[in-house]
Amino acid sequence: MYIIKVKGKAKIPNYIQIRDENFVLVAYFRADRPLKNIEKFGLGGKEKELEKLIQELPFGKLQKLTF
C-alpha cells in the first residue's frame, strides 16, 4: 500500500490518500481528523504509527507504507 498527502487550497483541507499496489484509491480522508474505521483497510492497530507518519509526510510525495 502507498500513502500520499495532498495539500488543500483556500477552504479545501489537506487530505490523505491510501492506495493499493495497483495505485487504486483505497482510502481518502482529511489529514486533520482522527482516523476512523481503518481496520477495514487492513491497518487496524497501527493508528499511532499512521498518525505520526501523516504529520511527518511531505505534501505530494508518494510513499510506500511499511509497518
N, C-alpha and C positions, 0 to 999 in steps of 0.2 A: 504494500500500500504506500501511497505517496501523500504528502501534505503540502499545501501552498497557502500563504497568507495574502489576501487581496486587499489593497488599500482602497477605502471608500473616498468619495469626494463630496464636499458640502454636507448635505444631510444624510447621505448614504454612509452607513457604518462600515468598518472593516469586517471582512468575512474570512472564514477558514473553509477551504475545500479539502476533502479527503477523497482520493481517487484510488481505484484498484490497479492491478498490474497492467491492465489494458487501457488505463487512463480514463475509465468510465467513472463519472461522478457518483460517489457512494454517500457522502455526507456534505452538507453545506450549512454552516451556522455562523452566527455573529461571534466575533473574537472576544467581545466584552461580556458575553453572557456565560453563566455557568454551564458546564457540559451536562446534557441530559440524554438519556437513552443511548449512550454509546455502546452498551452491551450488544445491541443488535448489529453493530458494525464490527464486532469481534475485538473490541478494545476495553471490555469490562475489567475493572481492577487496575487500570492504568491511568486513572483520572489525574493524579498528581503529576506524573511524568508528562502527560499530554499538555496539561496546563502550563507547566514550566517551559516546554518546548514551544508552545504558542507564543508566550511572552518573549522568548529569545529569537524566534524565527524572523528573518528579514522579509520584507514585503517582496512579492513577485518571484521568490526563489523556490523552485520545486525541490522538495527534499524527501528522501525515502524514509519511511517510518521503520525504525529498528528498535523494537522493545523486546 
